[in-house]
Every structure is written in C-alpha cells, then in structure tokens.
Amino acid sequence: MNFIYDNLNKVEENISKAALRAGRKREDITLVAVTKTHGADLINEAIRLGITDIGENKVQEIMQKYDSVSRANWHLIGHLQTNKVKYIVGKVKLIHSVDSIKLMDEIERQGHKHNRVTEVLIQVNISGEETKFGIRPEEIETYLEYVGKLSFVKISGLMTILPKVDESVSNRLHFRNINRIYVDIQSKKYDNVSMRYLSMGMSGDYEAAIEEGSNMVRVGSAIFGDRYYN
Ligand SMILES: *Cc1c(COP(=O)(O)O)cnc(C)c1O
C-alpha cells in the first residue's frame, strides 16, 4: 500500500501550493478522501497516514464499512434517497448532497427521532448540465429560508459536482460563479445557516477549485488509484 503514501504526499503538496497561490493556509482546506469501491484495509491505511475525513457516495457502502473503519469523519457525497436517510443520521459528519426540500424534511424527522442535528450542504448544479443532481442557483434562497424553520438541520455550505473535462478552463468559470454565490450568502443572515464549507474539486481539478475558493475538496483516484466496479 506504499502507493497511497506517495499519492497522498503529492496531493498534500498540491493542496498546500494551491492554497498558497490563493492566499490561504493549508489548514483552511479539508481534504475528503473519497473511498468508494475501496475496502476497509485501504481506508484504514489512509487514516493511519493522516486522513481524517472520508467520503462515500452510497449509503450502503457507508453501512458496510462503518464498523471496520477506524474513527473518521464520514461524508455522504452522492445522491441521497429519502428512504435511506434513517441509516446515516448520527453517523455522518456532513451530507453534501441535499437537493430537495423533501430530503431536508426527512433529515429533520430522523434528527428529531434521534435527537441529532445534521449539518448539510446544498448541492447546486452550477454548470446547468442536464443529467446532474443539484438545484438551480435561483432556488438556493428557498432552502436558506426554509431551514430556519427546522431544528435538526443546519446548512453549512454549498457543494457542486462538475462534468469531467480535459481542460480545466471551463470548470474554473463554474467554480468562480458558485464561489461568488457562496461569498454573497456569507454576508447575509439566515437562521440555521452558516456558510463554512464550499465543497468542490475532484482529482482532475482540485487545485483549480482551491484557487477559485474551494475549502473542501473530494479526492478519490488521485489518492487510491483507479476504481474497479463489478
Ligand atoms: C467519486 C466522487 C469524487 C472523487 O472523484 P475522483 O475523480 O476519483 O477524485 C468526488 N465527488 C463525488 C461526488 C464523487 O462521487
């Protein structure tokens, strides 16, 4: 598993340099190591090497790995179905993928049941891509108002997934646009909203994302290599 050590060093170095270029500190940026398809041994090795936050895109994978992985902050980064919320409330530090009011209602309901407040990010489809999950930028305000009525959900930021491109130039514009929205919301006051995390950037573009304001990057293959699906 030596390759993880080397990959992680490289990613760490790239994050530090990108942060520096953006006039920020390494500590201001959270690296979420995306572990989907990988087993507990590999994940535990990454944690031993300093990874504190791990991201999974499926509820089922979190449940399968939860007990065999060392203490870590779990992040749900993939689409979340309402009927799966009950399995992760109280287990995950952050749900990155809230994109419906119905989902917020269910997180509230489960939070009430277990007396746990869940921090969430609103997933925004900033690129306008047809196939992606996420709400339109014009809808964000509705969510910021709505969460004020809830007791067990807090909005802690925004998240976006961008299409993979060869050239990071086009994504840079999207990064910039969502950062503008993020900063704008920071200057306003909503109950149960504190804009602390801007989750964007994956293996192909995390450096550009940090330069454009990201403080939470979700990096998988650059750390763990290619994923194999069966
Ligand atoms: C898989 C995944 C990532 C990581 O992708 P890599 O290109 O392997 O870094 C990040 N975010 C989400 C939502 C993912 O599903």
The ligand as an ORCA input file, in Angstrom:
! r2SCAN-3c Opt
* xyz 0 1
  C     -16.225      9.748     -6.895
  C     -16.510     11.126     -6.461
  C     -15.460     12.047     -6.239
  C     -13.991     11.703     -6.441
  O     -13.691     11.541     -7.786
  P     -12.165     11.385     -8.276
  O     -12.183     11.890     -9.662
  O     -11.821      9.955     -8.173
  O     -11.333     12.224     -7.385
  C     -15.788     13.316     -5.791
  N     -17.076     13.684     -5.594
  C     -18.101     12.840     -5.801
  C     -19.480     13.317     -5.561
  C     -17.850     11.536     -6.238
  O     -18.887     10.702     -6.440
*
